[in-house]
């Protein structure tokens, strides 16, 4: 079997960042998958599930309700390795295009102090596995390392 694109990324040199993972075509439409890397693979510990899960609930809700990006949002969810997330948007996009909405999502989550959206037994299969404070720690780190000063080495995969 051929190795999939995400397994061809050099994880040894990968920094926290916002990377274009792939571009696919559905009919005439281009969809862009982004790799939002919150921790350095194999260098920093992976994110603990309660914080990761809370970011998933908050940011998925944020993106789907965003006036501009809601209609473009295809998917938002965690990576199995727990070092970040994938977000898929309709459009032929580059990393720089989504930095402003990622900043908005970060600010939304950092200011959030209510019940976590969808964190009820009816709405979620593991609703007790959430931690807003831990989510905010991960988001603050990602924001300060990547979103507050997006440099080229954090916007393009290492070769």
C-alpha positions in Angstrom: 0.0 0.0 0.0 1.1 3.5 -0.7 2.0 5.7 2.3 -0.7 8.4 2.8 0.4 12.1 2.6 0.2 12.8 6.3 2.7 10.0 7.0 5.2 11.5 4.5 5.5 14.7 6.5 8.9 15.0 8.3 7.7 14.9 11.9 11.3 15.2 13.2 11.6 18.8 12.1 7.9 19.8 12.4 7.2 22.9 14.6 3.9 24.0 16.0 2.2 25.7 13.2 -0.6 26.0 10.6 0.2 23.9 7.5 -1.6 23.0 4.3 -1.9 19.2 4.6 -3.6 18.6 1.3 -5.9 20.0 -1.4 -8.6 17.9 -2.9 -11.2 18.4 -5.6 -14.8 17.6 -5.3 -16.3 18.3 -8.7 -15.3 21.9 -9.5 -14.7 22.8 -5.8 -11.3 22.7 -4.1 -11.2 21.8 -0.4 -8.2 22.5 1.7 -7.2 20.4 4.7 -5.0 22.2 7.3 -2.8 20.6 9.9 -3.0 22.8 13.1 0.0 21.5 15.0 -0.4 22.5 18.7 2.6 20.5 20.0 5.9 19.4 18.5 5.6 15.7 17.5 8.0 13.4 19.4 9.5 16.4 21.3 6.7 17.7 23.5 4.1 15.4 25.1 0.9 15.0 23.2 -2.2 16.8 24.5 -4.2 15.2 27.2 -7.6 14.0 26.0 -9.8 16.3 28.2 -8.2 19.5 26.9 -8.1 18.2 23.3 -11.7 17.2 23.5 -12.7 20.6 24.8 -10.9 22.4 22.0 -12.7 20.1 19.6 -16.1 21.1 21.0 -15.3 24.8 21.3 -13.6 25.3 17.9 -16.0 23.1 15.9 -18.9 25.1 17.4 -17.1 28.4 16.7 -16.2 27.6 13.0 -19.7 26.2 12.2 -21.3 29.4 13.6 -18.9 31.9 12.1 -20.6 34.2 9.7 -18.0 34.0 7.0 -16.3 30.6 7.7 -19.4 28.6 8.8 -20.5 27.9 5.2 -16.9 27.0 4.3 -16.3 24.6 7.2 -16.3 20.9 6.2 -14.6 19.4 9.3 -12.7 20.2 12.5 -11.3 17.4 14.7 -8.3 16.0 16.5 -5.4 14.1 15.1 -5.0 10.6 16.5 -1.5 11.4 17.7 -2.9 14.1 19.9 -0.5 16.8 18.6 -3.1 18.9 16.9 -6.2 19.1 14.8 -7.3 19.0 11.2 -9.6 21.6 9.8 -11.0 21.4 6.4 -12.4 24.4 4.6 -14.0 24.8 1.1 -11.7 26.8 -1.1 -8.2 26.8 -2.6 -6.5 28.3 0.5 -3.1 28.8 2.0 -2.1 28.9 5.6 -2.0 32.7 5.7 -5.6 32.9 4.7 -6.9 31.2 7.9 -4.7 32.9 10.5 -7.3 35.6 11.2 -10.1 33.1 11.9 -7.8 31.0 14.0 -7.0 34.0 16.1 -10.8 34.6 16.5 -11.3 31.0 17.5 -8.5 31.2 20.0 -9.8 34.5 21.5 -13.3 33.0 21.6 -12.1 29.9 23.6 -9.8 31.9 25.9 -12.7 34.2 26.9 -15.2 31.3 27.2 -16.5 30.6 30.7 -19.8 28.8 30.1 -21.0 25.2 29.7 -18.9 23.5 27.0 -21.1 23.2 23.9 -22.3 19.6 23.4 -20.8 18.3 26.7 -23.9 16.5 27.9 -24.7 12.7 27.9 -27.3 13.3 25.2 -24.9 15.2 22.9 -21.5 13.5 23.4 -20.3 10.0 23.7 -17.7 10.9 26.3 -19.1 14.1 27.8 -17.2 13.9 31.1 -13.8 13.9 29.4 -13.5 17.7 29.1 -11.3 20.3 30.7 -11.8 24.0 29.8 -8.7 25.1 31.8 -6.4 22.6 30.1 -7.9 23.6 26.7 -7.0 27.2 27.4 -3.4 26.3 28.3 -3.0 24.5 25.0 -4.7 27.4 23.1 -2.5 30.1 24.8 0.6 28.1 23.8 -0.5 27.7 20.2 -1.6 31.4 20.0 1.7 32.7 21.4 3.9 30.3 19.3 2.0 30.5 16.0 -0.9 32.9 15.7 0.7 35.9 17.3 3.8 35.7 15.1 3.2 33.4 12.1 6.6 32.9 10.5 7.2 31.0 7.3 8.7 28.0 9.1 5.4 27.6 11.0 3.3 28.0 7.8 5.0 25.5 5.4 6.0 21.9 6.1 9.7 21.2 6.5 11.2 19.5 3.5 
